[in-house]
Amino acid sequence: MLSYIRVGANDIPRSGRFYTAILTPLGYRKKEVPNGVEFTFPEVPGRLPGPAAVYVAKPYDGKEASVGNGSMIAFQAETQEMVRSLHAAGLQAGGSDEGAPGFRADYSDHFYVGYLRDPLGNKVAIFCANPAERARGG
């Protein structure tokens, strides 16, 4: 099971605003920590923690954070409306559009996704694959 993701940031407040806008509506709780911001789900007794925690922080080596070529973080939403809403919230919070929400020919008929870049340039996907939602062409 994936435990956590660490996203490098050079401007913690700016990157923190972006991730707050897209993660808190998904149920993550935000906590300011000495070297950045952490987003976690509430613990449930008898259940392993999850989904994965997200840490937004400056790199440990003290150098500038940079974008990983070919890397992407994806977050699942329950509805296509939530994908649209979170994509818009990410843009409002300083992210940039990398692909408007919608269906993609390369994926299944129920895979609805929007892509963003965070303030540093890391690629983020927000998707819904809920079979109860409208399918491509439907």
Helices and strands as residue ranges (DSSP letters): E 4-8, H 12-23, G 24-26, E 29-33, E 36-40, E 53-57, E 72-76, H 80-92, E 96-103, E 112-117, E 123-128
